[in-house]
């Protein structure tokens, strides 16, 4: 699923599209402005002193004299760490909308308390980053690269602090991405035995069971994963993103596009051909900058999709915040949409 939608859209381009266009103010549905109680400020699960080590998902062996405190992270990764009580000094990636409100990828963070180094793809203020005296940079990785770290300035950025990446694409499923994000949070001092964290994981596991139950109770429901722009309708494959691969394991039946674009994440359809695939439910990209149902009403072929006619459209959190709390909500919403869906394709 991963840069900005450009004339030659790559897989990274598709992923970053939401933050780059900045047209739709989709806000985080969860509240709160403080890190999870009982997590931040405690060293349970990580050594209180001595060297800090971590092997990231790109195979990088990281080692520092002490556990890093000055952390800078991709917005979505920072939001996940925040849920475990680990604060960051700065963020890069979609953080606030055009009206100054939190972007959906900011999760529960109070964005007024972090330095925003860049709010769209390929934007990263290296001078501001250096001023934060970073000890560690954290981000996700969809395709073996550091997500939202600009290629042009990558070398300068990586000279200032080591980088840790959590893999969220390719052969990784949602549950594994969650485990690795939790491992990183634990290494940074999160209390993984706190009630908040334990309850969130239990909620996630219960939500996964609900999806399994829904797919068994309502078999044959076909789900199309789509994203709309002014000129194109993108249909995603369930084979390359951690969330969709996991949903498939839980029994969700997806529409699989036949002709994938470079990178293997999606098929690009002109709006004239948007009806190529029929489905009972549409999971629609919820990122800021992608077209939402109200705007899509102007697209005649969108209105003719069976799932749209039936009102069976569910927001897709295209770039999940990889904490159990946030992903539990995603699964709960998915279970409801499948359970209540009528077969219309």
C-alpha positions in Angstrom: 0.0 0.0 0.0 2.7 2.7 0.3 5.1 9.0 -1.2 2.7 11.5 -2.7 0.4 10.9 -5.6 2.4 12.2 -8.5 2.1 11.7 -12.3 4.1 8.5 -11.9 2.6 7.0 -8.8 4.7 4.5 -7.0 3.6 2.2 -4.1 5.2 4.7 -1.7 3.3 7.4 -3.5 0.0 5.8 -2.9 0.6 5.4 0.8 1.7 9.0 1.4 -1.1 10.4 -0.7 -3.4 11.3 2.1 -0.9 13.6 3.9 0.3 15.3 0.7 -3.0 16.6 -0.7 -4.4 18.0 2.6 -7.9 18.4 1.4 -10.1 16.5 3.8 -9.9 17.1 7.6 -10.3 13.6 8.9 -9.8 13.8 12.7 -8.6 11.1 15.1 -11.6 9.5 16.7 -9.9 8.8 20.0 -9.5 11.4 22.7 -7.1 12.1 25.4 -4.0 14.3 25.6 -1.9 12.4 28.1 0.2 9.2 27.6 -1.4 6.0 28.9 -1.4 6.1 32.7 1.0 3.7 34.3 3.2 3.4 31.2 5.2 6.6 30.7 7.9 7.4 33.1 8.4 3.9 34.3 11.2 1.6 33.4 9.3 -1.7 33.8 10.4 -3.9 30.9 13.6 -2.0 30.2 16.8 -1.6 32.1 16.9 1.5 34.2 20.6 2.1 33.4 23.3 0.8 31.2 23.4 0.5 27.4 20.3 0.4 25.2 20.2 -2.1 22.3 17.5 -3.0 19.8 17.5 -4.9 16.5 15.0 -3.3 14.1 13.0 -5.0 11.3 15.5 -3.9 8.7 18.2 -5.9 10.5 19.9 -2.9 12.0 21.6 -3.5 15.3 21.2 -0.3 17.4 23.3 0.4 20.4 23.4 3.5 22.6 25.2 4.2 25.9 21.8 4.6 27.6 18.1 4.4 26.8 17.3 7.3 24.4 15.1 10.1 25.7 15.2 12.5 22.8 13.1 10.6 20.3 11.8 11.8 16.9 9.4 9.7 15.0 7.1 9.4 12.0 3.7 10.7 13.2 1.9 7.4 13.2 4.7 5.6 14.9 4.9 8.4 17.5 1.2 8.0 18.1 1.7 4.3 18.8 4.5 5.0 21.2 2.3 7.6 22.9 -0.3 5.0 23.6 2.4 3.1 25.5 3.4 6.2 27.4 6.6 6.9 25.4 6.7 10.6 24.4 8.6 12.0 21.5 10.2 15.4 21.0 9.4 15.8 17.3 7.4 14.2 14.5 7.4 14.1 10.7 4.5 13.1 8.5 0.8 14.1 8.4 0.3 15.7 11.8 -2.2 18.5 11.4 -4.8 19.4 8.8 -5.1 22.7 7.0 -7.3 24.1 9.8 -4.7 23.2 12.4 -6.5 20.3 13.9 -4.9 16.9 14.5 -4.5 14.7 11.5 -6.0 11.2 11.8 -2.5 9.8 11.9 -1.7 11.8 15.1 -3.9 9.5 17.2 -4.2 10.7 20.8 -1.1 12.9 20.8 -1.3 16.5 21.8 0.3 17.9 18.6 0.9 21.3 20.3 3.6 19.5 22.4 5.7 18.2 19.7 8.0 19.9 17.1 6.6 19.2 13.6 9.5 18.8 11.3 7.4 18.1 8.2 3.7 17.7 7.6 3.7 16.2 4.1 5.8 13.7 2.2 9.4 14.7 1.4 9.2 17.5 4.0 11.7 17.2 6.8 13.4 20.2 8.4 16.9 18.9 9.2 17.9 22.1 11.0 15.0 21.8 13.5 15.8 18.1 13.8 19.4 18.8 14.8 18.2 21.4 17.3 16.2 18.7 19.1 19.5 16.9 19.8 17.9 13.6 18.7 19.2 10.3 20.1 16.9 8.1 18.1 14.7 8.3 15.0 11.8 5.9 14.7 9.6 5.1 11.8 7.8 2.3 9.9 8.9 0.5 6.8 6.6 -0.6 4.0 9.2 -1.6 1.4 12.6 -1.8 3.1 13.0 2.0 3.3 12.5 4.4 6.2 9.0 5.7 5.8 8.7 9.5 5.3 12.5 10.0 5.6 13.2 12.0 2.4 15.8 10.3 0.1 17.4 13.7 -0.7 18.3 14.4 2.9 18.4 10.9 4.4 22.2 10.8 4.8 22.2 14.1 6.7 19.4 12.9 8.9 21.0 9.6 9.7 24.3 11.2 10.7 22.5 13.0 13.5 21.0 9.9 15.2 20.5 6.2 14.5 17.1 5.1 13.1 14.9 2.1 14.1 12.2 0.8 11.7 9.2 -1.4 12.3 8.2 -3.4 9.3 4.5 -2.9 8.4 4.3 -4.2 4.8 5.4 -7.1 2.6 5.2 -10.4 4.5 4.3 -8.9 7.8 0.8 -9.2 9.3 -0.9 -6.7 11.6 -0.4 -8.8 14.7 3.3 -9.1 14.0 3.6 -5.3 13.4 1.9 -4.8 16.7 4.2 -7.1 18.5 7.3 -5.4 17.1 6.0 -1.9 18.0 5.3 -3.2 21.5 8.9 -4.6 21.7 10.3 -1.2 20.7 8.1 0.6 23.2 9.2 -1.9 25.9 12.8 -1.3 25.1 12.2 2.4 25.5 10.7 2.1 29.0 7.0 1.2 28.5 5.4 -0.8 31.2 3.9 -3.7 29.2 2.2 -5.0 32.4 0.2 -1.9 33.1 -3.6 -2.3 33.2 -4.0 0.0 30.2 -1.7 -2.0 28.0 -3.0 -5.4 29.2 -6.6 -4.4 28.7 -5.8 -3.0 25.2 -4.2 -6.2 24.1 -7.1 -8.2 25.5 -9.6 -5.9 23.6 -7.6 -6.5 20.4 -7.7 -10.2 20.8 -11.4 -10.1 21.5 -12.0 -7.9 18.4 -10.1 -10.4 16.2 -12.4 -13.1 17.4 -15.4 -10.9 16.5 -14.1 -10.6 13.0 -13.7 -14.4 12.7 -17.3 -14.8 14.0 -18.7 -12.2 11.6 -17.1 -13.8 8.5 -18.4 -17.2 9.6 -21.9 -15.8 10.3 -22.1 -13.9 7.1 -20.0 -15.9 4.5 -19.5 -14.7 1.0 -19.3 -11.0 1.8 -16.9 -9.5 -0.7 -14.8 -6.5 0.5 -13.2 -4.0 -1.9 -10.4 -1.8 -0.5 -10.5 1.6 -2.3 -9.0 5.0 -2.3 -10.3 8.0 -4.4 -8.5 10.9 -6.0 -9.7 13.5 -8.5 -8.7 11.4 -11.5 -8.3 7.8 -10.3 -9.9 5.1 -8.1 -7.3 2.8 -6.5 -8.2 -0.8 -5.6 -5.8 -2.3 -3.2 -4.6 -5.9 -3.1 -4.9 -7.7 0.3 -1.5 -9.4 -0.2 1.0 -6.6 0.7 -0.3 -4.6 3.7 -0.1 -5.8 7.2 -3.7 -5.0 8.1 -5.3 -6.5 5.0 -3.2 -9.7 5.2 -4.3 -10.1 8.8 -8.0 -9.5 8.0 -7.7 -12.2 5.3 -6.3 -14.6 7.9 -9.4 -13.8 10.0 -11.7 -14.9 7.1 -12.4 -11.6 5.3 -13.0 -12.2 1.5 -11.4 -9.5 -0.6 -11.7 -8.3 -4.1 -8.2 -8.9 -5.6 -7.3 -6.5 -8.4 -6.0 -8.2 -11.5 -3.4 -5.7 -12.8 -1.3 -4.2 -10.1 0.7 -1.0 -10.5 4.5 -0.8 -10.0 5.2 -1.9 -6.4 2.3 -4.4 -6.2 0.0 -2.5 -3.8 -3.0 -1.5 -6.0 -4.6 -1.2 -9.4 -5.3 2.3 -10.7 -8.6 2.7 -12.5 -9.9 5.7 -14.3 -13.3 6.8 -12.9 -14.9 5.6 -16.1 -13.8 2.1 -15.1 -14.3 2.4 -11.4 -17.1 -0.3 -11.5 -14.7 -3.0 -12.8 -15.0 -4.9 -9.6 -18.2 -5.6 -7.7 -18.2 -5.9 -3.9 -20.6 -5.9 -1.0 -18.6 -3.6 1.2 -16.1 -0.9 0.4 -13.3 -0.1 2.8 -12.5 3.5 1.9 -9.2 5.2 2.6 -9.7 7.6 5.4 -6.5 9.6 5.1 -6.5 13.4 4.9 -6.3 14.3 1.2 -8.2 11.3 -0.2 -11.7 11.8 -1.4 -14.4 10.9 1.2 -18.0 9.8 0.5 -19.4 13.4 0.4 -16.9 14.4 -2.3 -17.3 11.1 -4.2 -20.9 11.8 -4.8 -19.8 13.8 -7.8 -18.4 10.7 -9.4 -21.2 8.9 -11.3 -19.5 5.6 -11.4 -18.9 5.7 -7.6 -22.5 6.2 -7.0 -23.3 3.1 -9.1 -21.2 0.7 -7.2 -23.5 -1.8 -5.5 -21.9 -1.4 -2.1 -22.3 2.4 -2.3 -25.9 2.1 -3.3 -26.5 -0.1 -0.3 -24.7 2.4 2.0 -22.1 -0.3 2.9 -19.0 1.9 3.1 -16.6 1.6 6.0 -13.6 3.9 6.6 -10.3 2.2 6.2 -7.5 3.3 8.4 -5.0 2.9 5.6 -2.0 3.6 7.8 -2.8 2.1 11.2 -1.4 3.4 14.4 0.3 0.2 15.6 -0.9 0.1 19.2 -3.3 -2.5 20.5 -5.7 0.2 21.6 -6.0 1.7 18.1 -6.1 -1.5 16.2 -8.7 -3.0 18.4 -11.1 -0.3 17.3 -10.3 -1.0 13.6 -11.2 -4.7 14.1 -14.4 -3.9 16.0 -15.5 -1.6 13.2 -14.6 -4.2 10.6 -16.6 -6.9 12.4 -19.7 -4.7 12.5 -19.5 -3.8 8.8 -19.2 -7.5 7.8 -21.8 -8.8 10.2 -24.4 -6.3 9.0 -23.6 -6.4 5.3 -26.1 -7.5 2.7 -24.9 -9.3 -0.3 -25.4 -6.9 -3.2 -22.6 -7.7 -5.7 
